Amino acid sequence: MLPNEPRANTAQDSNDIGVAVMRFFSGWRSHPLLKITGLFLALLVWVVRTFAGSEIMCEKVITNVDVSIVGLDQLRGRGYTLSDNPLESSPKVTLRVRVPWRNYLKVTGSTYAPRIDLTELKSAAGEQTISFRTSTSSEYGEVIETDPQTFTVNLENYDTRSRIPVTVVFTGSNPAMLWVSVPIADPAYVTVSGPRSLVNRVSRAEVAVSNEDLSEEREHDMKSADIVLKDALGQEIPSSLIRITSESITMNSVRVSMDVYPMIELPVDKTFAVSGTPAHGYELTSVQISPQYVRVAGPRAVINRLSAIYVDTPKDITNATEPLISGSGIRLAPELKYANVSEVIIQALIQPAKHTHSLAEVPLEVRNVDPTLRASVDPSAISVSIVGDYLDIEQMTDEQVHLFVDAANLEAGEHIVDVQCAVDNIKRYTATPAQAQVLLSLVEKQTGGGEGD
């Protein structure tokens, strides 16, 4: 026994405590306010014991949950890939989860990261079934059930094709008459990788540039254009499973650079298209140039001062006696960036020259007169001009020209008849006036002792 410690009377003390407790509870049962207080204290003790010990768990159903795909790169490393994208055809997943009640309102479908793990697939092409995977944590609980529980995917060999050409196409109208240089795509070739059935269909990578976005204010233009994969028939191959790369860098667009200049049409000048003089007796009747117009493009300041295009080498027609045709280059200002042709065709039409020989008061003859009739004409002589090939007409004499009227089948009386012309030894000619007419008088001859025949 420690010094100064009071001596305990254990038996007596125990009896005293028991009696006190019994008296307390007897008083509690008989007092309504104490009953309510006791019930509250019991509930408080239960809550404290619950939080101090185990967590309350509740069930929750989450619908329309997105599913992610993992392990695609590992699958490709094994030489396989998906022949279609599950996320484009898979229904939304419904999750039934068990979650601590204090986080009941916090959790969403993404909390449990529902996914398809492609590394679980067998290394074999064809249709395979795979289960959905989810995440579990002490903070947010676990997934009890997924609906659906599995998903079917199609596995296909993973293939790669390189040197797929990038083709630039222009769309829309070009109302401003702009010339655009051959566009250069950077890169000019790409590599495509993906399901073999899709990759084998790829013929080219096409990018589109709108003409309406071009302007002569930007002579050296550069644009970014999205890549569209096309097959040999020009049909688009849309697929998120095809990877487009260049030097191992994934891309979905390319840079397109081009030169843009205003364009006009200019006539080809004929004035200096030929040189020389045709042979004696021949003449140049016309010059034709094909094409008649040349389309050129260049800086606005340059094309505004141009009015025509000139041939570089005129056609020499010296001593020519027949039509000539030849090609010639054209002269262009060095500042011009484009011309739709580099050569024109020159046609020089060479024909015999025409010459006119005029005669004054040529006597008129009357031919084919009935022997019983006597003829006279008024006027008895007219002037005439003979037009024909130079070489024929320049050597013609007056004696070769005959003017006459024809009295065949005409009876006695006065007749208006046409004057006709005949030129000895010349086949091609014209006489002027071509429609000359004179008065022909036919009278019967007197018989007997009158005038002689």
C-alpha positions, 0 to 999 in steps of 0.5 A: 500500500502506497503512503497516504493512499486511502484503503479501498472497501471493494465489496461495499463500494461495488454495492454502492455503484450498482445501487446508484445505476439502478436508481438512475435507469429507474428514473430514466424510464419514468421520464419522457425527456430522458427517453428521447435523449437516450435514443439520440445518444444511441444513434450518435454512438452508432454513427460514430462507430460506423465512420470509425469503422467500415464505409457505407457502400451504395449501388449506382447505374451509369448509362451511355458511357464512352469506351476507349481503346488501348493497346493498338500500337502493341497490336500493330507491332505484332503485325495486326490491326482492326479492320474497323473502328469499334468506337464508330460502331460500338453501343454505349456501355452501361455500368453498375457500380458499388461506390462509397456513399460519400462519393455517390454524386461524384462518380461518372462513367469515366471514373472507371475508365471502361476500355477495350485492351487489344493486347488481350487478342490472339495473334490471328486474323478474323473475328474475335470477342474481347471483354470490357475492362474497368478500373477499381479504387478504394476511393470510388469503389468498383464495377459490378457489371457491364452491359454488354459484357463483351464486344466483337472486333475484326482483326486484319493484317497490318500493312504499309505502303510508301511513295503514295503521290500527293495530287493537288486539284483545284476546285471552284471557278476562276472568275479573275482570270488568274494563272496558277503555276503547277502546285508543289505539295510538301511532302510530295509523297506520303506513307499509309499504314493500316488494314491491308484491305484498305491500304491496298485500295489507296492509289493517291493522296488528294488535296484540294485548293479552291480557286476562289481563295487565290488572288493576284495580290499574293504572287507566291501563295502557300496553303495548308490542305487536308489529305483525302485518300482516293482509290484508282476510280477516284472514290474516297477511302474514309477510315480513321484506321489508316495512318498517314505519315511522312518520315515517320511523322503522322499528318493529315494535311500538307503544304501547297505552294504556287505562283499566282499571276493575272492573265490576258489574251493578246492578238498576234500581229500580222504586220511583220509576219511575212517578208519579201515579195512574191514572183513577178505576176503573183501577189500576197492576198492574205496572211493567216496566223493560228492561233490568232490570240495568245494567252499570257500571264505575268506581273500586272505592271508588265501585261498592262503595257502589252498590246500584241504578240509578235512572231520571232521569225517572219515567213519569207515569201520572196519569188513565191508562186504558191501558198506557203505555210510554216511555223515561227516562235513568238517574242515574249517579254522576259518578265512574263511567267506563262504563255499558252503557246510557244509557236504559231503557224503562218499561212501566206496565200500567194496567187497570180496577180490580176491585171486590167487591159482597157480598150476604147470603141471596139467595133461590134460584130453581128454573128449568125444573121439569117442570110435573108436579113441585113443587120445593124447595131446601135451603138456600133462600137463600145469600150471594154476592160479585160481583167485576168491573170497578170501574165496573160493580160500583160501580153494581150493585144487589141486584136485578140479581143472580139465583141459581138452580138448573136442574131441566131433565130431572130426575125426581122425587126428591132431587138435588144441583145447582149454584147458578148466578148471573146479573147483569143488564147485566154481562158480565164478573164472577165469583161467589163461591162459584163451586162452591156446591151445594144439595139440590133436591127434586122431588115429583109434584103430587097430582091430583084433590081434593087440593092445587091446582097 
